[in-house]
């Protein structure tokens, strides 16, 4: 038993019978437990011993003339003493023993079986150490989570602030370039090509900033489930893209079949459709007489199935497996940072869905998406909000 105790234990005994103290000390000495002990038998002495003796273990008889183990347990909790508390008493009922354990006692040993006392002390000390380490780990984890939350909030603020502060002067420069282009029309268009290149670079940087914002929002924000007006959302997407060069020449076909309404995250759906539609417009096959984008959506009680198709330039076979990679750009025509389809995949993953792509180079591209219909979550969310 010596190996179980690496230092001399300070044992506080709450006991009013000196003979029983002797029996306890004899049992511990016989098992080779190194210890010093202090006996008390009243509330005041017990409190003074906790503060002055600073015990490693408390051994308590249940019932003393003016004090008992239940009161002693309450005092330990009030003063915040986290040391093993073992009941050492005469015959007790099983119900009483369970009650003591529920109130904070680590173990109980009958005075008729003191041979078990040393192992009970060793086990209780080990369990207390495990509990202390667990609490320390939880506290450290909470602190890390708080720090991480703080860092994430600061990063979000930084991304939004920097993006806004960069986009505002970009738009001012773009306005000045467009004014200069109009003035240059009356001067034999000497600098028109320069202005076109500046304008292209501005649009390219602006596209990158928008991708960074979309990426940040998708990575940081929680999924927000609500009823989605799919047709309206898709039509709004095309309306936003009407200023993109070439959008006016593309046929739009939208079919939405809803057995039931779709409940999902509208913001992430907007990001998904924005990126897919803008890519189809940018990478349209300009030599084709007829250019189209077809979107077919079927909503069931469990899922939304989205078929997105265009007849643009397509994707070559060797690149098809890389299109969802971060910063991957399949063509020099790309104006962004190569985050568009990566964000689409990440947004779909956040929603618990899936996406597949097939493409014939020079013919067009098809994206097949499945998104879970979260309609069953909405009543739960509403109930939780009402309860709070």
Secondary structure by P-SEA (a helix, b strand, c coil): cccccccccbbbbbcccaaaaaaaaaaaaaacccccccccccaaaaaaaaacccccbbbbccccccccaaaaaaaaaaaccccbbbbbcccccaaaaaaaaaaccccccccccccaaaaaaaaaaaaaaaaaaaaaaaaaaaaaaaaaaaaaaaaaaaaaaaaaaaaaaaaaaaaaaaaaaaaaccccccaaaaaaaaaaaaaaaaaaaaaaaaaaaaacccccccccaaaaaaaaaaaaaccccccccbbbbbbbbbcccccccaaaaaaaaaaaaaaaaaaccccccccbbbbbbbbcccbbbbbbbbccccccccccccccccccccccccccccaaaaaaaaaaaaaccbbbbbbccccbbbbbbbbbccccaaaaaaaaaaac
